[in-house]
């Protein structure tokens, strides 16, 4: 979805799902990178707010 349609209405949710998978796989560095990109690329999305909260817990 992200490669084909980065402007899709659910793109930010998709990025958040990827980060959640990384967290479950104990890939904290990857999750931090993904969450940071989500906040940068989709700052006004609801997913970005959730990403900010998850980032605070990962640091």
C-alpha positions as CSV (number, residue, x, y, z in Angstrom):
1,X,0.0,0.0,0.0
2,X,2.7,2.5,1.0
3,X,4.8,2.1,-2.2
4,X,1.8,2.1,-4.5
5,X,-0.3,4.8,-2.8
6,X,1.5,6.8,-0.1
7,X,-1.3,9.3,-0.1
8,X,-4.0,6.7,0.6
9,X,-6.3,7.6,3.5
10,X,-5.1,4.5,5.4
11,X,-1.4,4.9,4.7
12,X,-0.5,6.3,8.1
13,X,-2.4,3.4,9.8
14,X,-0.4,1.0,7.7
15,X,2.9,2.5,8.9
16,X,1.6,2.3,12.5
17,X,0.8,-1.4,11.9
18,X,4.4,-2.0,10.7
19,X,5.8,-0.3,13.8
20,X,3.5,-2.4,16.0
21,X,4.8,-5.5,14.4
22,X,8.4,-4.4,15.0
23,X,7.6,-3.7,18.6
24,X,6.2,-7.2,19.0
25,X,9.3,-8.7,17.4
26,X,11.5,-6.7,19.9
27,X,12.9,-4.6,17.1
28,X,13.0,-1.3,19.1
29,X,15.4,0.4,16.8
30,X,13.3,-0.4,13.7
31,X,10.1,0.6,15.5
32,X,11.6,4.0,16.5
33,X,12.7,4.6,12.9
34,X,9.3,3.7,11.5
35,X,7.4,5.7,14.1
36,X,9.6,8.7,13.5
37,X,9.0,8.5,9.8
38,X,5.2,8.2,10.4
39,X,5.3,11.4,12.5
40,X,7.4,13.2,9.9
41,X,5.3,12.0,6.9
42,X,1.8,12.1,8.4
43,X,2.0,14.7,11.2
44,X,-1.7,15.5,11.3
45,X,-3.0,11.9,11.3
46,X,-4.5,10.1,14.3
47,X,-1.8,7.5,13.7
48,X,0.9,10.1,14.3
49,X,-0.5,10.9,17.7
50,X,-0.4,7.2,18.6
51,X,3.2,7.1,17.2
52,X,4.3,9.9,19.4
53,X,2.9,8.0,22.4
54,X,4.7,4.8,21.5
55,X,7.9,6.7,20.8
56,X,7.8,8.2,24.3
57,X,7.5,4.6,25.8
58,X,10.3,3.3,23.6
59,X,12.9,5.9,24.7
